[in-house]
Amino acid sequence: MRTCRDLVADTVARCPSLRCDAPDGAFYAFADCSGAIGATTPSGDVIATELDFANYLLEAADVGVMHGSAFGVENPVRIAYAVPMPTLRDACRRIETACAALTPAVAAV
């Protein structure tokens, strides 16, 4: 399970719109997706919430994550990694590709 956790943590670290601390004993990671809030998807939609980000990953990457508001917290998405390693590798690759396709929000001056 540690290998799976490390794969998810490494993937999140490579995605500029995500960040998280490696979990100690769970089978999932909460990744803060606040860096994706305000970003624009390739189809022109603006990501306004972690639910929008979760829906974007589902639609663009065919990867299901749970939005943090389902757990009473804002901005994270829960990425479960209790799946076979080939499945997890593919999902992580898809998450990374989807995050790279986002156009970051323009900072207000």
Number of C-alpha atoms within 10 A of each C-alpha: 14 14 10 19 23 14 18 25 21 15 18 25 16 13 18 14 20 21 20 16 12 19 14 10 10 13 15 19 22 22 23 20 24 20 15 26 18 18 22 18 20 12 8 10 13 20 22 14 20 23 20 16 26 23 19 22 21 15 12 18 19 14 19 18 19 18 25 21 14 11 11 7 11 16 20 26 27 18 23 18 24 14 12 10 14 9 12 19 17 13 21 22 14 17 24 21 15 21 24 15 14 21 15 19 14 9 6 4 3
